[in-house]
Amino acid sequence: ATRHLEELASTDPLSGLASRRSFDARLASEWQRAVALRHGIGLLMIDVDHFKLFNDGYGHVEGDACLRQIGQVLATVADGPSDFAARWGGEEFVLLLPGADATRARETAERLRLAVMALRIRHDGAPAGFITVSIGAARLEPAAGSRPDELVEAADTALYAAKRRGRNTVVVDAP
């Protein structure tokens, strides 16, 4: 029973991806590993564009179906041996890319953006006429004394830059 409860807490029931709680634990673990091995970590923060309008226009059942499909695409795009996809909350997702450089982070983000567009989920309230995503990507090489929050903040800043650029785009913040 305890194991079953742990599984429930570690998985987001809607998307089938890892939960935010699982993501936080994995990020902390990968951060420590990266410090020890002196390698970088990439992070993608993904936001479904104009999702509130989608939910308002098509209803929560369709909204849930949309998030499930995006979760499936994200799981497919997460193809590295230690890539870790999770639902961040609401219509936001994350993809942790241990060992990734800025090029791999950008390429993975762009592959994800195009894969979501290929779903062709109708959204009359969106400029493209269907569901799209904005993605902020960041890549850092953790040093002793640094915090995982630095990577999250960098990816979040890049995500907001992608939204300001009109959405349905990728912005990479990589020093």
MODAGI-V588494 format. One record per pair of residues at least 4 apart in sequence whose ideal C-beta (glycine too) atoms are under 7 Angstrom apart, sorted by the first residue. I is the first residue (numbers start at 1). J is the second residue. If there is no record, write none. Layout:
# MODAGI-V588494
i=<I,I>
j=<J,J>
This chain:
# MODAGI-V588494
i=<1,2,3,4,5,6,7,9,9,10,10,10,10,11,11,11,12,12,12,12,12,14,14,14,15,15,15,15,16,17,17,17,17,17,17,18,18,18,18,18,19,19,20,20,20,20,20,21,22,22,23,23,23,23,24,25,26,26,26,27,27,27,28,28,29,30,30,30,30,31,31,31,31,32,33,34,34,34,34,34,35,35,35,39,39,40,40,40,40,40,40,41,41,41,41,41,41,41,42,42,42,42,42,42,43,43,43,43,43,43,43,44,44,44,44,44,44,44,44,44,45,45,45,45,45,45,45,45,46,46,46,46,46,46,47,47,47,47,47,47,48,48,48,48,49,49,49,49,49,49,50,50,50,50,51,51,52,53,53,54,54,54,54,54,54,55,55,57,57,58,58,59,60,61,62,63,64,65,66,66,66,67,67,68,69,69,69,70,70,70,71,71,72,73,73,73,73,73,74,74,74,74,74,75,77,77,77,77,78,78,78,78,79,80,82,83,83,83,84,85,85,86,86,87,88,88,88,97,97,97,100,100,100,101,102,102,102,102,103,104,105,105,105,105,105,106,106,106,106,107,108,109,109,109,109,110,110,111,112,112,113,113,113,113,114,116,116,116,117,119,120,121,121,122,123,123,123,124,126,126,126,128,128,132,132,134,134,134,134,134,134,135,135,135,136,136,136,136,136,136,136,136,136,137,137,137,137,138,138,138,138,138,138,139,140,140,140,142,146,148,149,150,151,152,153,154,154,155,156,157,157,158,158,158,158,159,160,161,161,162,162,162,162,163,165,165>
j=<5,6,7,8,9,10,11,19,21,18,19,21,22,16,18,19,16,17,18,19,87,64,67,68,67,68,71,87,71,71,74,75,85,86,87,22,23,84,85,86,86,87,24,86,87,88,89,25,26,86,27,84,86,94,28,29,30,84,96,31,96,148,32,148,33,34,41,96,98,35,41,142,148,36,37,39,40,41,98,142,142,143,144,99,141,99,100,101,139,140,141,96,97,98,139,140,142,151,97,100,104,105,137,139,94,96,97,138,151,152,155,94,95,105,108,109,112,135,137,155,88,92,94,135,136,155,156,159,92,93,94,112,133,135,91,92,133,134,159,163,70,91,131,133,126,132,133,134,167,168,54,123,125,126,55,91,56,57,125,58,63,66,123,125,131,60,63,124,125,62,63,63,64,65,66,67,68,69,70,121,131,71,91,72,73,119,121,74,93,116,75,87,76,77,112,115,116,119,78,85,93,95,112,85,108,111,112,115,83,84,85,95,83,97,98,95,96,97,96,93,95,93,94,93,92,93,94,104,105,108,104,105,139,139,106,139,172,174,107,108,109,137,139,172,174,110,137,170,172,111,112,113,135,137,170,114,170,115,116,135,117,133,135,170,118,131,132,133,132,131,130,130,131,130,129,130,131,129,130,131,132,132,168,167,168,159,162,163,167,168,169,159,162,170,155,156,157,158,159,160,161,162,171,155,158,170,172,151,154,155,158,173,174,174,150,151,154,146,150,152,153,154,155,156,157,158,173,159,160,161,173,162,171,172,173,163,164,165,171,167,169,170,171,167,169,171>
